[in-house]
Amino acid sequence: MNANRRDFLRTSAAAGSALTLAGTTTAADQSDDSSSKKLRLASIGVGGSRGRYNRGGAVARQAAKFATMVAVCDVDDRHTAEFNQSFGGKLNTYRDYREMLETEKPDVVTIGTPDHWHVPIAIAALRAGAHVYCEKPLTLTIDEGKQIRKVVEETGKVFQVGTQQRSDKGRFLTAIAMVQTGRLGDNVNAYVAIGGAPEGGPFENTTAPDDLDWDLWVGPAPEAKYSEERRRFFRWYFEYSGGKMTDWGAHHIDIAQWALAPGETGPVRISATGEFTPIVPADFNWNSFLNGEASLPNGYNTATKFHIDLEFENGSTLSVNDHYKREGDNVDFGNGILFEGDKGRIFVNRGKIEGRPMEALTDADRKELDDKIAELCKGKRSGNHMGNFFACIEDGGLPISDVWSHHRTMTSCHMCNIALMLGRELRWDPKAEQFIDDDQANALLSRKSREITTAEAAS
């Protein structure tokens, strides 16, 4: 670990020890009567009672089992009213997160907004003194990851990302333990399928609803006219997200990379082939577009099909695909991770984990796997992702989806998209966090933001 991270852990552990003395149980063990209920909770971006636009509301309700909800903020008044109603109409309500943070001064904040708002709001909440649980994907660019990592280190607050597969002992943590304890042998590679993005557009621009602050929804992204597709399916617009690469990729690439390269590193070489929607012309200038200097018709513009290889310094390869099929080898899947080494292979997704190495496990093997999983969980119980977050607030530990590991995951996800945009092999320096001898690729590490909505958050 670097010096800043060691300092952060010492500081947060010392601060957390005082909280632990307030009660004898932890948030991972209890919820409604836990000492953490003394913490004041505010939620930003709640997505409607039925999750019409994102999971923000569901995440906020999970957090409310561990802390006392005091305020809700959303640019859509309907979402705010629906969420407030489920708390008896007693919450203070806001449209602008900056006003809410200044007025309420919450102890804990959940963030469930569209992706392009995650980092600006998270930075503001951390600097306002709150612990933060933020939905994935955390970042819109690689440089945003550097920014949020720095602020977490500076503030010493607990920061958990909503990659809940990291808390799944029965499937994903077991798969990682199988790889890292050598059950698959040496020379292990991973083959990931995350599904392709849809085609669509051009769509008609319409008038935003009166109860929605559309300009604030767009926020740091380039100015755009309203359409229901742009708002509801923002994941298929690079202006606000990164397509399947940062949607499902934030889950499966995360697990695969954790298993193959557990240290604080990343890929060193990236090669990619793929297709974009018909909205995107050949040889398109992505840098100008993402900086708001060029435009596309109002339609989905993320990659629809792709095959990408991420090569690590230890020799492992992580293959990322919309669909993975290997002719003549009984391998064909649209969502999941196949780990394959010289002693066998296992497949895992949210429904199952299977393979001959799993069938051959003895009681002694399972004990070793349990010990490895306990190590992966950093001393906390697995199974409750939100509970892990509040347990870390109580004792000052590092959450299972911390900002450092998630930044490394998102770096790989963003590099996949950059390689697709440029259509050529890229080389990456994980320590310097830059592409090697490639100014065009390095220009895509960041993008311009509209100052009108981010000036205060970035101050």
Residue pairs with C-beta under 8 A, 6 or more apart in sequence:
1 9
1 264
2 264
4 153
5 153
5 404
7 153
8 152
8 153
8 156
9 398
11 156
12 156
12 157
12 158
12 396
12 397
12 398
13 395
13 396
13 397
14 396
15 156
15 396
16 392
16 393
16 394
16 395
16 396
16 397
17 395
17 396
19 35
19 393
19 394
19 395
19 396
20 26
20 394
20 395
20 396
22 35
22 38
23 34
23 35
23 394
25 34
25 35
26 34
26 391
26 394
26 395
27 34
27 35
27 36
27 66
27 387
27 389
27 390
27 391
27 393
27 394
28 380
28 381
28 384
28 387
28 388
28 390
28 391
29 381
29 387
31 65
31 66
31 387
32 65
34 66
34 390
35 394
36 66
36 67
36 390
36 393
36 394
37 66
37 67
37 68
38 67
38 68
39 66
39 67
39 68
39 107
39 108
39 390
39 393
40 67
40 68
40 70
40 104
40 105
40 106
40 107
40 108
41 60
41 63
41 64
41 66
41 67
41 68
41 69
41 70
41 106
41 107
41 108
41 109
41 110
42 69
42 70
42 71
42 72
42 73
42 100
42 101
42 104
42 106
42 108
42 109
42 110
42 130
43 56
43 59
43 60
43 63
43 69
43 71
43 72
43 73
43 83
43 109
43 110
43 111
43 112
44 56
44 72
44 73
44 74
44 97
44 100
44 109
44 110
44 111
44 112
44 113
44 121
44 125
45 54
45 56
45 73
45 74
45 111
45 112
45 113
45 114
45 117
45 121
45 135
46 56
46 57
46 60
46 72
46 74
46 79
46 80
46 82
46 83
46 112
47 53
47 54
47 55
47 56
47 57
47 58
47 74
47 79
47 112
48 57
48 76
48 78
48 79
48 82
49 57
49 79
49 82
49 83
49 86
51 57
51 58
52 232
53 79
53 114
53 231
53 232
53 234
54 112
54 113
54 114
54 135
55 112
55 135
55 162
56 74
56 110
56 111
56 112
56 113
56 135
57 79
57 82
57 83
57 112
59 110
59 112
59 133
59 135
59 162
59 386
60 69
60 72
60 83
60 110
60 112
61 86
62 386
63 69
63 108
63 110
63 133
63 386
63 389
63 390
64 87
65 386
66 386
66 387
66 390
67 107
67 108
67 390
69 87
69 91
70 91
70 92
70 104
70 106
71 91
71 92
71 93
71 94
71 100
71 104
71 106
72 80
72 83
72 84
72 87
72 91
72 92
72 93
72 94
73 80
73 93
73 94
73 95
73 96
73 97
73 100
74 80
74 83
74 95
75 95
75 212
75 213
75 214
75 216
75 217
76 209
76 211
76 212
76 213
76 217
77 95
77 211
77 212
78 211
80 93
80 94
80 95
81 93
83 91
84 90
84 91
84 93
92 100
92 103
92 104
94 100
94 103
95 213
95 216
96 216
97 121
97 124
97 125
98 124
98 456
98 457
100 106
101 109
101 124
101 125
101 128
101 130
102 128
105 128
105 129
106 125
106 128
106 130
107 129
107 130
107 131
108 130
108 131
108 132
108 133
108 390
108 393
109 125
109 130
109 131
109 132
109 133
110 132
110 133
110 134
111 117
111 118
111 121
111 122
111 125
111 132
111 133
111 134
111 135
112 135
113 121
113 135
114 217
114 234
114 240
114 241
115 137
115 140
115 234
115 235
115 240
115 241
115 242
115 246
116 140
116 219
116 220
116 221
116 234
116 239
116 240
116 241
117 219
117 220
118 134
118 135
118 137
118 138
118 139
118 140
119 138
119 139
119 140
119 144
119 147
119 148
120 219
120 220
120 449
120 453
120 454
120 457
120 458
121 457
122 132
122 134
122 138
122 148
122 151
122 159
123 147
123 148
123 151
123 457
123 458
124 456
124 457
125 132
126 132
126 151
126 152
126 155
126 157
126 159
127 151
127 155
129 155
129 157
130 157
131 157
131 158
131 159
131 389
131 393
132 157
132 158
132 159
132 160
133 159
133 160
133 161
133 162
133 386
133 389
134 159
134 160
134 161
134 162
135 161
135 162
136 161
136 162
136 163
136 250
136 251
136 406
137 241
137 242
137 246
137 247
137 249
137 250
137 410
137 413
138 144
138 145
138 148
138 161
138 403
138 406
138 407
138 410
139 145
139 148
139 407
139 410
139 414
140 240
140 241
140 242
140 447
141 414
141 444
141 445
141 446
141 447
142 410
142 411
142 414
142 415
142 433
142 445
142 446
143 445
143 446
144 446
145 406
145 407
145 410
145 411
146 407
146 433
148 159
148 403
148 407
149 403
149 404
149 407
152 159
152 403
158 389
158 392
158 393
158 396
158 399
159 399
159 402
159 403
160 385
160 386
160 388
160 389
160 392
160 399
160 400
160 401
160 402
161 401
161 402
161 403
161 406
162 385
162 401
163 250
163 251
163 254
163 401
163 406
163 409
164 385
165 171
165 172
165 251
165 252
165 254
165 255
165 350
166 172
166 173
166 254
166 255
166 258
166 385
166 400
166 401
167 173
167 382
167 383
167 384
167 385
167 388
167 400
168 350
168 382
168 383
169 373
169 382
169 383
170 353
171 348
171 349
171 350
171 352
171 353
172 255
172 348
173 373
173 376
173 377
173 382
174 348
174 353
174 369
174 373
175 255
175 259
175 337
175 339
175 346
175 348
175 353
176 255
176 258
176 259
176 372
176 376
177 369
177 372
177 373
177 376
178 184
178 339
178 346
178 357
178 358
178 369
179 188
179 259
179 260
179 339
179 341
180 259
180 262
180 372
181 368
181 369
181 372
183 343
183 344
183 357
183 361
183 365
184 339
184 340
184 341
184 342
184 343
184 344
184 345
184 346
184 357
185 341
185 342
185 343
185 344
186 341
186 342
187 315
187 316
187 341
187 342
188 259
188 260
188 316
188 339
188 340
188 341
189 260
189 316
189 317
189 318
189 319
189 339
189 340
189 341
190 256
190 259
190 260
190 316
190 317
190 318
190 319
190 337
190 338
190 339
190 340
191 319
191 321
191 324
191 331
191 337
191 338
191 340
192 249
192 252
192 253
192 256
192 318
192 319
192 320
192 321
192 324
192 336
192 337
192 338
193 252
193 321
193 322
193 323
193 324
193 333
193 334
193 335
193 336
194 244
194 245
194 247
194 248
194 249
194 252
194 253
194 320
194 321
194 322
194 335
195 244
195 248
195 322
195 323
195 334
195 335
196 244
196 303
196 304
196 305
196 306
196 322
196 323
197 235
197 236
197 243
197 244
197 277
197 300
197 302
197 303
197 304
198 233
198 236
198 300
198 304
199 277
199 278
199 300
199 304
200 229
200 233
200 236
200 277
200 299
200 300
201 229
201 277
201 279
201 297
201 298
201 299
201 300
202 279
202 297
202 298
202 299
203 227
203 228
203 229
203 230
203 298
203 299
204 227
204 298
205 225
205 226
205 227
205 298
206 226
206 227
206 228
207 226
208 214
208 226
214 226
215 453
216 453
217 231
218 224
218 450
218 453
219 450
219 453
219 454
220 449
220 450
220 453
220 454
221 239
221 240
221 449
221 450
222 239
222 291
222 292
222 450
223 292
223 450
224 230
224 239
224 298
225 298
227 298
229 298
229 299
229 300
230 237
230 298
233 300
234 240
234 241
235 241
235 242
235 243
235 244
235 246
235 247
235 302
236 243
236 300
236 301
236 302
237 300
237 301
237 302
238 286
238 289
238 290
238 301
238 302
238 417
239 290
241 247
241 302
242 249
242 302
242 413
242 414
242 417
243 302
243 303
243 417
244 302
244 303
244 322
245 253
245 302
245 303
245 306
245 320
245 413
245 414
245 416
245 417
246 410
246 413
246 414
246 417
248 335
249 320
249 413
249 416
250 406
250 409
250 410
250 413
252 335
252 336
252 337
253 318
253 320
253 409
253 412
253 413
253 416
254 405
254 406
254 409
255 337
255 348
256 318
256 337
256 339
257 266
257 310
257 318
257 408
257 409
257 412
258 405
258 409
259 339
260 312
260 314
260 316
260 318
261 312
261 314
261 316
264 404
264 408
265 312
265 313
265 408
265 430
266 312
266 408
266 411
266 412
266 428
266 430
267 310
267 311
267 312
267 318
267 412
267 415
267 428
267 430
268 311
268 312
268 313
268 427
268 428
268 429
268 430
269 309
269 310
269 311
269 425
269 426
269 427
269 428
270 308
270 309
270 310
270 311
270 415
270 416
270 418
270 419
270 425
270 426
270 427
270 428
271 308
271 309
271 311
271 419
271 425
271 426
272 306
272 307
272 308
272 309
272 416
272 419
272 420
272 423
273 306
273 307
273 308
273 423
274 303
274 304
274 305
274 306
274 307
274 308
274 420
275 303
275 304
275 305
275 306
276 284
276 301
276 302
276 303
276 304
276 420
277 299
277 300
277 301
277 302
277 304
279 296
279 297
279 299
279 300
279 301
280 296
280 301
284 296
284 421
285 294
286 421
286 422
286 444
287 440
287 443
287 444
287 447
288 294
289 295
289 296
290 444
290 447
291 447
291 448
292 448
292 450
302 417
303 417
303 420
304 322
305 322
306 320
306 321
306 322
306 416
306 420
307 319
307 320
307 321
307 322
308 319
308 320
308 321
308 416
308 419
308 420
309 317
309 318
309 319
309 320
310 317
310 318
310 319
310 320
310 412
310 415
310 416
311 317
312 318
313 430
318 412
320 416
322 334
323 333
323 334
324 331
324 332
324 333
324 334
324 338
325 331
325 332
325 333
326 332
331 338
333 347
333 349
335 349
336 347
336 348
336 349
337 347
337 348
337 349
338 345
338 346
338 347
339 345
339 346
339 347
339 348
343 357
344 355
344 356
344 357
345 355
345 356
345 357
346 353
346 354
346 355
346 357
346 358
347 353
347 354
347 355
348 354
361 369
373 382
376 400
377 388
377 400
378 397
378 398
378 400
379 397
380 388
380 391
380 392
380 397
380 400
381 387
381 388
381 391
382 400
385 400
385 401
388 399
388 400
389 399
391 397
392 398
392 399
411 433
415 426
415 428
418 426
418 441
418 444
419 425
419 426
421 444
422 440
422 441
422 444
426 435
426 438
426 441
427 435
427 436
427 437
427 438
428 434
428 435
428 436
429 435
429 436
434 442
434 445
435 441
435 442
435 445
449 458
